Amino acid sequence: RKEVEQDPGPFNVPEGATVAFNCTYSNSASQSFFWYRQDCRKEPKLLMSVYSSGNEDGRFTAQLNRASQYISLLIRDSKLSDSATYLCVVTSSGTYKYIFGTGTRLKVLA
Amino acid sequence: EAGVVQSPRYKIIEKKQPVAFWCNPISGHNTLYWYLQNLGQGPELLIRYENEEAVDDSQLPKDRFSAERLKGVDSTLKIQPAELGDSAVYLCASSLGTGSNEQFFGPGTRLTVL
């Protein structure tokens, strides 16, 4: 089993739709969680950190469920420009090491 | 503020040839990372530097891969000899420190081995 698992997609959604991705992790000692966004042929860029209390940034909401060991990303009112791959990142307690998921590909359709 | 700089952006070589990638991290970032990203996969760590010290190279295939960061700033990743399976994107990232500090990625070097 991979340490961090994501549905690769693609998720094809119409503009304005709400879409959610989950990411599961296997190490219960995992400490820090992030969502990165990666456009085609570009580098990953931090979208948002995921806090225990959940956090929201405009149309984006990230949540952490430690009991079930998953994090989620919700995108409301999808825009064409949201089309990208969303990478889940998990780090373990006391380490620096980023463990990436395979990424979930989103296509927002006009 | 300049981001992480990498060169070259693209490299095509024949198998068994050597190749080198260069990275200049964000100014003031002490921690530097080299990742490998295959198509359809997330980045995988190859090596991490704290200043000039390689503190984690456990994932680096040392028979053919080497890296250095002599003055604690720029870094070079080398493959010699390259194999067909080395075709991938090689990403460099930097952060202020370790732990949960955000990592900033460079644009990567896309390597094709023929």
Interface residues (C-beta under 8 A of the other chain):
Chain A: V4 P8 Q31 S32 F34 R41 K42 E43 P44 K45 L46 S49 L87 T91 T95 Y96 K97 Y98 F100 G101 T102 G103
Chain B: V4 T31 G40 Q41 G42 P43 E44 L45 R48 D56 L91 T98 G99 S100 E102 Q103 F104 F105 G106 P107 G108 R110
